[in-house]
């Protein structure tokens, strides 16, 4: 589908780090996009969880997802739930 584009710069992924679909599927999606489009730019906007905690294992989810994102994304833009609130 991207082959039909005249000019393509990259992907912008918006995902949560706390857990669930955002951390697991989001990290997997970034990895697959890097494999399929190695020269494209990937900007990852990551939503950090509340400091009080929403999910019991959120700290582990954040660490594992960030490790994968740092390896495969070109840039990570963090947004903090506490600051937005």
N, C-alpha and C positions, 0 to 999 in steps of 0.2 A: 504494500500500500504506500509506503514511503518512496518507492521508486518513481511514482507519478508526480511527486512534488518537485517544483522548480528549485526551491531553496529550503533547506531544512537545517535548523541549528541544533536542536536537541530536545530533551524531555524535561518536564518539570513534574516531579512526583511529590504529592502531599500525603503524609502518613503520620499516624500516631506511634509513639514509642512505648506506651503503657502495656499493650498486650492486645490479644485478639487478632483481628484481620490486619490491622495496620502494621504491627511489628513483624508478624510472620510472613504474610503474603506480600507486604511492601518490600521487605528485604529480598524475598525471592524474585519479585518483579524487577528490582534494580539489577540483580545478578543476571537475569536472563536478558534484559535490555543491553547490558554491557557485552554479553556474549554475542548477541545478534547484531549489534551496532557499535563496534569497538571504537569508532572515531567520533561518535556523537557526544555532545555534552549532556550530562545528567545533573540537574539541580534537584537536590532533595530537601524539601521543607519538612522538618520533623517537629511534631507537636510533643513537647515534654509533658509528662503527667504532673498532677498537683503534688506538691511536696508532702501533703498529709496522706496521700496514698488513696488510690481508687481500687487497685488490684494488689493482692498479696505479693505476687511475684513480679511486680512492675520493675523493680530495680534490676533483676536479672534480664527481663525483656529489653530494658533500655540498653544495658551493656552489650548484649548479644546483637541487637539490631544496629547499634552504632558501630560495632566492629565490622559488620557486613557492609554498612553504608560507607564507612571510611575506605574500605577496600575497593568498592565498585563505583561510587559516585564521584563526580568532579568537585562538587561543592555541597556543603550542608548548611542550611539556614535554620537555626533553632528558633522556635517560638515556645515561650513558657506559659503554661496555663495560669500560673499564679500572677504573672505580670499582666496578662490580658484581662483577668478578672478584676 
